[in-house]
Structure formats: C-alpha cells, structure tokens
Amino acid sequence: MLLGATVLMLTFGISGLAHPAYSEEPSAFDEGASSEQQGGSDTTGIYAAAKIQYSGSVAKGGRTGNVTSADVNWTPPACWYAPYLGAKDFKAKMSKSIEDSLNTPGMGGTAGSAIGDVQRHYEDDYGWTDTPGYKDYNVDKDGDGMFWAGVENPNEPDVLKRMSCTDLPFWVDNGEAPPPQYEQAISPEILAGLAYQHMQLPDTKVTLAPAANTKVNLPTWAWLDKAVFDEVQATAALNAPGFNIQATTTAKPVSLKMEPGTEDAETYPASGECVINADGSIGEPYATGKSSQTPPCGIKYLRSSGDGTYKLRATITWDIAWTGTGGAGGDLPNGTFGSEQAITVQEIQAVNR
C-alpha cells in the first residue's frame, strides 16, 4: 500500500539530465491531482518546457516535505546543471542587452566589466583551460544539442546556492553526457535527493490503552498496526523532449521511539525504542487479561499530570533507499517524523471505609 497518492509538478526554471536516456516520448506521472509552478520568465526553448515532476507521497505546492534526515551532515542538492536553451534561443537572450546577459543562469557572479569576455567566449571562440569557446553561439549546431546552465533549488539557503553551480552555460550534444568536470549535472542521484526532500510521511499517532487518560503506575500499552502505516514512495522525474530520467525514493518504517514528555515516567523497553515486528506492526495491542503483563511497547507514568497533560511524542524512524534510471540506486540517510499526543495522568483514588 502506498500512502498519499498525490502528484506535484514543479518547474525550477530549467531542468535536465546528466546521463540522458533517449526516448521518442517522455514518460509522465499524471495520476491524481496536480499543480505546477513556473520559474523564470523566458518563453522560448526548453527553459519554459522542461519540468522536474514529483509524484507519489510528496508535499503540495512545491514545499518541502516533513521527513527529517537522521544524518545532520546530509543536505539536499543546492543546485544542478541542466538543459537550458538551444543555440539560437541562447544567442537571442545573450544578445539582447547586458542586463539580460547578467540575468542568464550562471552569470550572477560576472562583473559588468567582464561581460565582454563572456560574450567573446560564445561569439569568437574565446576559451580558457578546459573551457573551449564557441563560434557564433553554436548556431550551426542548433537542434543538435543545447546549452546547459545552473538551476538553484528554491528550498535551500541562498549561501549554499551562491557557492555552487557557478560555471558559465556550456554546450552538450544531444544524447551525450556533460563533460566530467560538471559533477553537479542533473542525474538520477540528484533527483533522488530532491524526491527525499519533498517526501511526505504520515502522521504518527499511536494507539494507546488506556487511551488519552491513564493512571499513575499503570502501564500504558502502545502499538501501531501495519495497516496504519506502510512503506512510502516519492518519485522525481525529468521529462524533456527526447530525454527521460527519474528516481524513486522508498521509505520503510523500522522503529518507533516513545518520549513520555516528563522525566517521571518509564518506557517499555527501557530505551523507548520499539522495533518493528515480523508482520510489519509495532508493539502489541492490549487485550483483556493482559493488565498484569508488561507491554512490549509502552509507558508507565510515575506522577500525575495534575490539571494539565503530558505531551507524548511518538517518532517513527524510516529506512530510505532509492532506485533510478539505468539501474542506479543506493541508500539515503534514515528519515524521522513524529507527532505529539496529549496524555492525562490521574492518581488512583482509594476509598477508605
């Protein structure tokens, strides 16, 4: 069972692929409702047409999802290189004005005094080490390839975007991979990171017995049925004319961590980490006759919550991996997502006669 079957198509302005797979017709992910956001202002070439499209369990409206990486050092891609414009369209944009040239992706760090050298680079075959120049913007090869340029991830901090993808737009022939020095050219692995960033995980509300009200020193059983949560998938795909790559991230629940919301409590097990059972469930449902047993997953509160409540936090850890075009794939950092429940803990009232 897949959760959250929604579709989001998000255009970052330009998008593309690192190791293109040629196809006559780009595939589509068009199940369910969809929405689209257009980046940039150009209306020509692939700049306005190419999309990174999300499907499956993804956040709506282009927002990032609620999955939190367990690896604090992991970050989603800040930017990538992708097809931008054909030769004639690129020449038209660069030839309009200095302002238009400076607004071209990859030109943000170009000083106005250097724009002349940049134009010579594309017009007069002016190059640098490992960066050959072009003659008349490669217009004689129009239709046989495209200029690629940097695309910034709108959900990442500006400081990361400014430090990455600073190379000038470069030419790639149709069906060819970008030169190896452009390590951030769009790829299934980059798409996997973007799918991870937008993945939407289900809320984690555990079943409790007793439910919202429990008693001091009375073990509270906690469990999650397999039917309540299951593996989640999110896909990011590039569908440009003649090009087609994708990556799917799959998250599988592996454990539940219980945090009582007070130090005056004990968890079962003592670590508070309830592992997943063989049947995909977590914990064990309470049943009549088990009141004297210790729950395999649960909590015992040692003090009343008084006139208030304790905030029980239940967090699921998800094992996340990805597969992509051409048999690519691998692991991504574990993800976590949790939610809180209000728990009232009362004193057991004794009656003296």
C-alpha positions in Angstrom: 0.0 0.0 0.0 1.4 3.4 -0.9 0.4 6.4 1.1 -0.5 9.9 -0.1 -1.2 9.3 -3.8 -0.8 12.9 -4.9 1.1 14.4 -7.8 3.2 17.7 -7.9 4.8 19.1 -11.0 7.3 21.8 -10.1 9.3 23.8 -12.6 12.5 25.3 -11.3 13.1 27.3 -14.5 15.4 24.9 -16.1 16.0 21.2 -15.7 17.6 18.3 -17.4 19.8 15.2 -17.1 23.3 14.1 -16.6 23.4 10.8 -18.4 20.4 11.1 -20.8 18.3 8.2 -21.9 16.9 8.9 -25.3 13.2 8.2 -25.9 10.7 9.3 -28.5 8.1 10.2 -26.0 8.8 11.4 -22.5 7.1 9.4 -19.8 4.6 11.1 -17.5 3.5 10.8 -13.9 0.0 12.3 -14.1 -2.0 10.3 -11.6 -4.3 12.2 -9.3 -4.5 16.0 -8.8 -1.6 18.1 -9.9 -0.3 21.6 -9.7 2.5 23.4 -11.4 4.8 26.3 -10.7 6.7 28.1 -13.5 10.1 29.5 -12.8 11.9 32.2 -14.8 10.4 34.5 -17.4 11.7 33.1 -20.7 9.1 31.8 -23.1 11.3 30.1 -25.6 13.2 26.8 -25.9 13.3 24.2 -23.2 13.7 26.8 -20.5 9.9 27.1 -20.4 9.1 23.5 -21.1 11.3 21.2 -19.0 10.0 20.1 -15.7 11.1 18.2 -12.7 7.9 16.4 -11.8 7.1 14.8 -8.4 4.6 12.0 -7.8 3.6 9.7 -5.0 3.7 10.9 -1.4 5.0 14.4 -1.8 4.3 17.8 -0.3 1.9 20.0 -2.2 2.6 23.4 -3.6 6.4 23.0 -4.0 7.0 23.0 -0.3 9.5 20.6 1.2 8.1 17.5 3.0 8.2 16.6 6.7 10.9 14.0 6.6 13.9 14.9 8.7 17.3 13.4 7.9 18.9 11.4 10.8 22.2 12.4 9.3 22.8 16.1 10.3 25.5 16.4 7.7 23.3 15.4 4.7 21.6 18.2 2.7 19.5 18.1 -0.4 21.1 19.3 -3.7 21.5 23.1 -3.6 21.7 23.3 -7.4 22.4 21.3 -10.5 23.2 21.8 -14.2 20.5 21.1 -16.7 19.5 21.8 -20.4 18.7 25.5 -20.8 18.3 26.8 -24.3 19.0 25.8 -27.9 21.8 27.7 -29.7 19.6 30.3 -31.5 17.5 31.0 -28.4 20.6 31.3 -26.2 22.1 33.7 -28.7 18.9 35.8 -28.8 18.9 36.1 -25.0 22.6 36.9 -24.7 22.4 39.5 -27.5 19.5 41.5 -26.1 21.3 43.6 -23.5 24.0 43.5 -20.8 21.2 43.2 -18.2 19.7 40.2 -20.0 23.2 38.6 -20.2 23.8 39.1 -16.5 20.4 37.6 -15.7 21.3 34.4 -17.5 21.8 31.4 -15.1 25.5 31.1 -14.2 26.1 34.8 -14.9 25.2 36.1 -11.4 28.9 36.4 -10.4 30.0 38.0 -13.6 31.1 41.6 -13.2 29.8 44.1 -15.7 33.4 44.8 -16.9 33.9 41.1 -17.7 30.7 40.6 -19.7 32.7 41.5 -22.9 35.0 38.4 -22.3 31.9 36.3 -21.7 30.3 37.4 -25.0 33.6 36.7 -26.8 33.5 33.3 -25.2 30.3 32.5 -27.1 30.8 34.6 -30.2 34.5 34.4 -31.1 35.8 31.1 -29.8 37.4 32.7 -26.8 38.2 30.0 -24.2 40.1 29.1 -21.1 41.8 25.9 -19.8 39.4 23.0 -20.1 36.7 25.5 -21.2 36.7 25.8 -25.0 35.0 28.7 -26.6 32.2 28.8 -29.2 31.8 30.3 -32.6 28.6 32.4 -33.1 26.9 30.6 -30.2 27.0 27.2 -32.0 24.1 28.3 -34.2 25.3 25.9 -36.9 24.5 23.1 -34.5 21.1 24.4 -33.5 18.8 21.4 -33.0 21.7 19.0 -32.4 22.3 20.0 -28.7 21.7 22.5 -26.0 23.4 25.0 -23.7 23.2 23.8 -20.1 23.1 26.1 -17.1 22.8 26.1 -13.4 19.5 25.6 -11.6 19.1 26.7 -8.0 17.0 24.7 -5.5 14.4 27.3 -4.2 14.1 25.4 -0.9 17.8 25.7 0.0 19.6 28.6 1.7 21.0 31.3 -0.6 24.5 30.9 0.8 24.6 27.3 -0.5 23.3 28.2 -3.9 25.8 31.0 -4.3 28.7 28.6 -3.5 27.6 26.0 -6.1 26.9 25.8 -9.9 28.9 28.9 -10.7 30.1 27.8 -14.1 29.0 29.5 -17.3 26.4 27.8 -19.5 28.1 25.1 -21.6 27.1 23.1 -24.7 26.1 19.4 -24.7 25.3 17.5 -27.9 22.0 15.6 -27.9 22.5 12.1 -26.5 25.8 12.9 -24.9 26.7 13.2 -21.2 28.0 16.6 -20.0 31.8 16.9 -19.6 33.0 15.1 -16.5 34.1 18.3 -14.7 30.4 19.2 -14.3 29.8 16.8 -11.4 26.5 18.5 -10.5 24.9 17.8 -13.8 21.3 16.5 -13.1 21.3 12.8 -12.5 19.1 10.1 -11.0 21.0 10.5 -7.8 20.3 14.3 -7.7 16.6 13.5 -8.4 16.6 11.0 -5.6 17.8 13.7 -3.2 15.0 16.0 -4.4 12.4 13.3 -4.0 13.7 12.8 -0.5 13.4 16.5 0.3 9.8 16.6 -0.9 8.7 13.3 0.6 5.6 13.5 2.8 5.4 10.9 5.7 2.2 10.0 7.5 1.4 11.4 11.0 2.5 9.1 13.8 -0.4 8.7 16.2 0.0 5.5 18.2 -2.9 3.6 19.7 -2.8 3.6 23.5 -4.6 1.5 26.1 -5.7 3.2 28.3 -6.2 5.9 25.7 -6.0 9.6 26.5 -6.5 9.1 30.2 -4.3 6.8 32.2 -3.4 6.2 35.9 -0.2 6.7 37.9 1.9 3.5 37.9 -0.4 1.8 35.4 1.4 0.5 32.3 0.1 2.1 29.1 0.3 -0.2 26.1 1.2 1.4 22.8 1.1 0.0 19.3 0.9 0.7 15.6 -0.9 -1.7 13.3 0.6 -2.5 9.9 -2.5 -1.1 8.2 -1.9 2.3 9.9 1.4 2.9 8.2 3.3 1.3 5.4 6.1 2.0 3.0 6.0 5.4 1.3 7.3 6.3 -2.1 8.1 9.6 -3.8 9.4 10.0 -7.4 11.2 12.9 -9.1 11.4 12.7 -12.9 12.7 14.8 -15.7 10.7 14.8 -18.9 12.2 16.9 -21.5 11.8 16.4 -25.3 13.8 13.3 -26.1 15.1 12.9 -22.6 13.8 10.9 -19.7 15.3 10.1 -16.2 13.8 9.5 -12.9 14.5 8.3 -9.3 12.1 6.9 -6.7 12.8 7.0 -3.0 11.2 4.4 -0.8 10.8 4.8 2.9 10.1 1.8 5.1 9.3 2.1 8.9 11.8 0.3 11.1 11.1 1.5 14.7 9.0 3.7 17.0 10.6 5.9 19.7 8.4 7.0 22.6 9.2 10.1 24.6 6.8 10.5 27.6 7.1 14.3 27.9 8.3 14.0 31.5 11.2 12.5 33.4 8.7 11.0 35.8 8.0 8.0 33.6 9.4 4.7 32.5 9.3 3.3 28.9 9.0 -0.2 27.6 11.6 -1.2 26.6 13.8 1.0 28.7 15.4 2.6 25.6 12.0 3.8 24.5 12.7 2.3 21.0 10.1 -0.2 19.9 11.3 -2.2 16.9 9.1 -3.4 14.1 7.6 -6.8 14.3 7.9 -9.5 11.6 4.4 -8.8 10.4 5.2 -5.0 10.0 3.4 -3.9 13.1 5.0 -2.2 16.1 4.1 -3.1 19.7 1.2 -5.3 20.7 -2.5 -4.4 21.0 -3.8 -4.6 24.6 -6.4 -7.3 25.3 -8.5 -8.3 28.3 -6.4 -10.3 30.7 -3.1 -8.6 30.0 -3.4 -6.0 32.8 -0.7 -7.8 34.9 1.7 -8.2 31.9 4.5 -5.8 30.9 3.8 -4.3 27.5 6.4 -4.9 24.8 6.0 -1.3 23.8 4.6 1.3 26.2 4.9 3.8 29.1 4.3 3.9 32.8 3.8 7.4 34.3 5.0 7.8 37.9 3.4 11.1 38.6 0.0 12.7 38.0 -0.2 15.4 35.2 -2.3 17.5 37.6 -4.6 19.9 35.9 -2.6 19.6 32.6 -1.4 16.9 30.3 1.9 15.4 29.3 3.0 15.7 25.6 3.8 12.2 24.5 5.9 12.3 21.4 6.0 9.3 19.1 8.6 9.3 16.3 9.0 6.8 13.5 12.4 6.1 12.0 12.2 5.3 8.3 14.9 3.4 6.3 15.1 5.2 3.0 16.7 4.0 -0.3 16.4 4.9 -4.0 16.3 3.4 -7.4 16.6 5.3 -10.7 17.1 5.2 -14.5 19.6 2.8 -15.8 19.6 0.6 -12.7 21.1 3.3 -10.5 20.3 3.2 -6.8 21.6 3.3 -3.3 20.8 4.3 0.3 19.8 7.7 1.6 20.0 8.7 5.3 17.3 7.4 7.6 14.4 9.8 7.9 12.4 10.6 11.0 9.0 12.1 11.6 7.0 12.3 14.8 3.9 13.9 16.4 2.6 14.6 19.8 -0.4 13.4 21.8 -1.8 14.9 25.0 -1.9 12.4 27.8 -3.8 13.0 31.1 -2.4 11.0 34.0 -4.6 10.7 37.2 -3.9 9.5 40.7 -5.6 6.2 41.6 -8.3 7.1 44.1 -8.5 4.8 47.1 -11.8 4.5 49.1 -11.4 4.1 52.9 -14.3 2.6 54.8 
